[in-house]
Amino acid sequence: RKIIFEKQWFYLDNAIGHIYGTTFEVTSGGNLQPKQEVEDTTTETKEAGTDNRNIVDDGKSQKLTHDDIKALKDKGIKGQEIVQQLIENSTTFRDKTEFAQDKYIKKKKKKYEAVITIVKPSTRILSTMYYAREPGKINHLRYDTLAQMLTLGNIRAGNKMIVMETCAGLVLGAVMERMGGYGSIIQMYPGGGPVRAATSCFGFPKLFFDNLHEFPLSKVDSLLSGTFSTETLPSEPEDNALVEEESNGLTGKKQASLQETEEDTNTETAMEINETEEQETTDIDAENVEFKENKEKENRENVREKKQWERRKKLIEAAALLREKNADGLIVASKFHPTPLLLTLLEFVAPSRPFVVYCLYKEPLLECYTKLRERGGVINLKLSETWLRNYQVLPDRSHPKLTMSGGGGYLLSGITVVLDKGKTDASNLEALKMEEPSSKRCKVQDLHC
């Protein structure tokens, strides 16, 4: 299909079979051709100025006009030659510093050279791309915050993780990549089904999805209360052999009836034969159309029943995993309020296991922090925000970039411990009894004395 990226359009047919990291050049017709390594002609001894103080950006330094550049493109001149002509026709290029010249060349190459490098998808690349282009789809989850979540959640191979996210499947894909296909993941999802747009971009093999389960949030309460339906699985859908036999029987009967009608028509006169042939052809066409429609309808119903059976089977498998209540970790990164989600899903996490909750705002996590302290059963509670600044690292010009991210959201992390509800209720009552303001009054009197 046609790919449109950075104002370029091309087809990926010629890229199949090449290794990741190969650089291609977009030729006429949007075809990709591997780029030949050519020595850079601009690496010769260049004339450069000492500083840029006398350079004024008035738009008159370039002699080539837009029409001239368009004419060069129409002639079939490649991007590298266009960049060279832009350099030669610039009146201020030689007065710029060496660093400014390199920056100018890099900028023009990006604009006029149709060069594409295909890289292997990874969490770092996809999270950076989503945050730069469509941050709303991933709840403005910054890539360094995602890295902190994977570290605090102790994501590793062999884990049994619970993931609740509404970040287009980016967090789920990051967890799957870190686990490497070993262990099991239960994705909790709201609505009719899980969203895995970003997960499909990772290009995971089928093995990774074999241990991926899904469970709807709407049925969590029934699972905890024990009212979740655990009816026996329906019998597997029958093979299509029976359906084919029935359909063949139907066609046999119809063909026999058609043959009978043909024999009857042979005894009629020539004029009547023509009329009856027209009627019969219309009847045959109508019967064939009706038969095809019925067959397609039966096939659709069989496919629908098979899908429903597979979905129900996966649902019961996920419910069985959750009932064990021995998950090795919990990660929440959703657009919903984190407090009810976390308090409910912590029931499925084993003691001494980490959990991480992401939210774009601080206030919901503060409320969640308070509720967890009141409830108990968790230790090492931390509410943190990561500060990020990008640096340009180049020879003799390493410096922090002028623009930086305003905020990457907040993380609430902690570790679960055994929660004895009877003891916690008794301790809460004792704590309430002990809270008396008389001790504070005594301290004030002592100070006055």
LINQUISUL-V944280 format. One record per run of one state. SS is the DSSP state (h for helix, s for strand, l for the rest). FROM is the first residue (numbers start at 1). TO is the last residue. If there is no record, write none. Layout:
ss = (SS SS)
from = (FROM FROM)
to = (TO TO)
//
This chain:
ss = (l s l s l h l s l h l s l h l s l h l h l s l h l s l h l h l h l s l h l s l h l h l s h l h l h l s l h s l h l s l s l s l s l h l h l)
from = (1 2 6 8 12 13 16 23 27 28 31 32 35 41 44 62 63 66 75 79 89 90 91 98 113 115 118 123 134 135 139 143 153 160 166 170 180 184 190 197 202 206 211 212 217 226 240 267 270 324 327 334 338 349 360 362 376 378 386 391 393 399 401 410 417 421 435 438 449)
to = (1 5 7 11 12 15 22 26 27 30 31 34 40 43 61 62 65 74 78 88 89 90 97 112 114 117 122 133 134 138 142 152 159 165 169 179 183 189 196 201 205 210 211 216 225 239 266 269 323 326 333 337 348 359 361 375 377 385 390 392 398 400 409 416 420 434 437 448 449)
//
